[in-house]
Structure formats: structure tokens, C-alpha cells
Amino acid sequence: MENNIKEKVVVITGASSGFGKISAEHLSTLGATVVLGARSTDKIEKISEEINSKGGKSLAVTTDVTKVEQVKNLVDSAINKFGKIDVLLNNAGLMPLSPLEYLKVEDWNRCIDVNIKGVLYGIAAVLPYMKEQKFGQIISVSSVAGHTIRPGGAIYSASKYAVRVISEALRQEVKPYNIRTAVISPGAVETNLPNSVTATDISKNIHEYYSKHAISVDSFARCLEFIINQPEDMDVNEILFRPTIQQL
Ligand SMILES: NC(=O)c1ccc[n+]([C@@H]2O[C@H](COP(=O)([O-])OP(=O)(O)OC[C@H]3O[C@@H](n4cnc5c(N)ncnc54)[C@H](OP(=O)(O)O)[C@@H]3O)[C@@H](O)[C@H]2O)c1
């Protein structure tokens, strides 16, 4: 099969850990140039150095996705250094699960700021470039929780439903510019995500659930590869996957 990933410039938010890190590493082995954004400068610089030392091309740009100007700077840095942007992976996110009655208002705000506004800021940063280029893929990470609602998941699910709504509206709107959009909705996968649960009792349950159910992070990288590797006339819009043993 043709390699449509080689030479592509891929900007990744939340690239210091989990899905973002594996995506940068995996796409780089397939010949992509990767631009890593996250708040943990030391971590993204180390990942970038390792990629470059293996002959890959990458750049690390400290980015907090809740700051619109930092997300713009991430994308502008990719353009300035590499001249184009083929793919934005809107991946940064957290999962501060808790029942509404716990009144974790700070968690609610953070979840909305990172999971929804961060995605919007990513779209705002790449759209002017992609419209002018007349190509590009905007891939955003939702969740199985963006398809189902369970107690304790109100705000997280709301944020992940929002990602799907935004991506579908975007898909319809950007047709004239040859821009493609996709959502990946994973189930439980082994990353640091459970650490973003701040409620002690819920955290314990989630860590137990993940230790029994979660599958390898490679699963995400394989889905991402599939989406980016399609020829330009094919627009894969959604992949939903979960561990075989995960019921809901
Ligand atoms: N793992 C799963 O089971 C699963 C399932 C469904 C959906 N997801 C989604 O997958 C995405 C990636 O999560 P993960 O599982 O890979 O978890 P992870 O290992 O905890 O990684 C989260 C990433 O998001 C970044 N991040 C958090 N706040 C940020 C901010 N304000 N600005 C920039 N980056 C920020 C973190 O980097 P810094 O802390 O360095 O900023 C980190 O790189 C999330 O959207 C999550 O909701 C995960």
C-alpha cells in the first residue's frame, strides 16, 4: 500500500504522554515531520531529541492549549520551520470524572477549557493556513464517553460529545477548501489519563478498571495511521474502538 504519511507535517497537542507521544514516535517512523506541543517542556524536548537522533524530523513547542495565543504559536512555528501543515491532531485532554454532586467546579472548568476550548483553538490556528493550502486534516480525539453517558461522566462526556459536534460541523463547512476532518473515539487505553481524576474514590475505581481492561497505546497509533494514510479523495470521519473486553 502507498505511504501517504511520508513528508507530511503533523502538529500534535498533548504530545508529552500517552496518545500524543506514541503518535509522534509512530508517525515519525513512517516519515512524517512531527511538531510536539504540551506544557511539559522537558518531556516534549526529550521525545523530540530522540526522534531526531533516529533520523526523524521534529520540533517541540511548549504549549498550553487553554491559551489561544500559545496554540497559534505552536502552529505558526510548524509553518515557519517546515512550510506547511498537513495534519493537526487535537489530542490534549483530561478526564476529571466525578458525580455532579461533588461540585468539583474547578475540574469542570479545566475539562471544558482543555477538552473543548483547546480543540477550538487548534481549529482556529490551522484553518487560515489549510484554507490557503487547499488541503489538510484536522483529527480530534473524542472518546467512547463521547457516545455514552454514565454517572460521574457528565462533564467529561459533554466535552467529548462537543468534540464530535464541532468536528461534524467543521466537516460540512470546510468542504470547499478540500480539508478533511476526523474523530477518534477510544475506549480504555493504557496512558496517564486516569491520573487526571481528582476525586479519591473515583480515582481508585478508574485505576482498577484500567488495570483490568485497558489495551496498549499502539491501538491508537494504528487508527491514526489508517486515517492519515488514506489518499486525498478519501475522508475518514470517525473511528470508534474499545478493548474487546470493555462492555460499555
Ligand atoms: N487513554 C484513554 O483511555 C482515553 C480514552 C478516550 C479518550 N482519551 C483522550 O485521549 C486524549 C489523550 O489522553 P491520553 O490518554 O494520552 O492521556 P495522558 O497520557 O494523560 O496525556 C494527556 C496529554 O494532554 C496534555 N495536556 C493536558 N492539559 C494540557 C494543556 N492545558 N495544554 C496542553 N496539553 C495538555 C498532557 O501534557 P502536559 O501535561 O505536558 O501539558 C499530556 O500530553 C485526551 O483527549 C483523552 O480525553 C483517552
The ligand as a Gaussian input file, in Angstrom:
#p B3LYP/6-31G(d) Opt

LIG

0 1
 N       -6.454000       6.754000      27.426000
 C       -7.735000       6.549000      27.282000
 O       -8.294000       5.550000      27.762000
 C       -8.567000       7.531000      26.503000
 C       -9.834000       7.123000      26.085000
 C      -10.616000       8.016000      25.375000
 C      -10.146000       9.274000      25.074000
 N       -8.900000       9.659000      25.506000
 C       -8.450000      11.021000      25.178000
 O       -7.168000      10.952000      24.621000
 C       -6.519000      12.201000      24.761000
 C       -5.072000      11.994000      25.196000
 O       -5.065000      11.478000      26.501000
 P       -4.115000      10.274000      26.965000
 O       -4.978000       9.107000      27.190000
 O       -2.961000      10.167000      26.075000
 O       -3.727000      10.816000      28.424000
 P       -2.345000      11.343000      29.052000
 O       -1.299000      10.297000      28.954000
 O       -2.725000      11.844000      30.393000
 O       -1.953000      12.563000      28.115000
 C       -2.642000      13.789000      28.166000
 C       -1.851000      14.814000      27.393000
 O       -2.600000      16.039000      27.391000
 C       -1.727000      17.083000      27.713000
 N       -2.396000      18.224000      28.338000
 C       -3.186000      18.260000      29.429000
 N       -3.560000      19.532000      29.683000
 C       -2.994000      20.308000      28.719000
 C       -2.986000      21.681000      28.424000
 N       -3.655000      22.565000      29.183000
 N       -2.292000      22.124000      27.345000
 C       -1.594000      21.249000      26.585000
 N       -1.554000      19.935000      26.801000
 C       -2.258000      19.482000      27.866000
 C       -0.675000      16.478000      28.633000
 O        0.543000      17.216000      28.542000
 P        1.102000      18.258000      29.646000
 O        0.595000      17.829000      30.986000
 O        2.578000      18.152000      29.477000
 O        0.553000      19.585000      29.197000
 C       -0.487000      15.101000      28.008000
 O        0.472000      15.156000      26.983000
 C       -7.379000      13.007000      25.716000
 O       -8.150000      13.932000      24.978000
 C       -8.283000      11.953000      26.348000
 O       -9.504000      12.500000      26.788000
 C       -8.104000       8.808000      26.193000

